[in-house]
């Protein structure tokens, strides 16, 4: 049984998509074992996005991610990391097919609704970061 970290970003919360997205996760058969709503600060975002912190667009990422509350979740299931990435769809909304969260609800590349860990190892790091 795998665990992954899923975060509904400020635009998903602001647009009232929590119930829809959580429903998709549960309908897939994955189990949400912990959930909390919180507001991110620059310190934790610099840690979480260390791989892009020096990029010229990073200030926009900070502004977006601190623009409102997020919903963090620990989700469990068989092959849940890849399964959730399939449900989410590609990061760029124009590449995301219909039937995925981003394909159905995202409408620009700057606000892409949802984050999901990209590996089992990173999932454990992110779960510790946001649920310690």
Secondary structure, DSSP 8 states (H G I E B T S, - for coil): -EEEEEEE-HHHHHTT-HHHHHHHHHHTT-EEEEEEEE---HHHHHHHTGGGTTSTTHHHHHHHHTSS-EEEEEEEETTHHHHHHHHH--SSGGGS-TTSHHHHH--SSS--SEEE-SSHHHHHHHHHHHH-
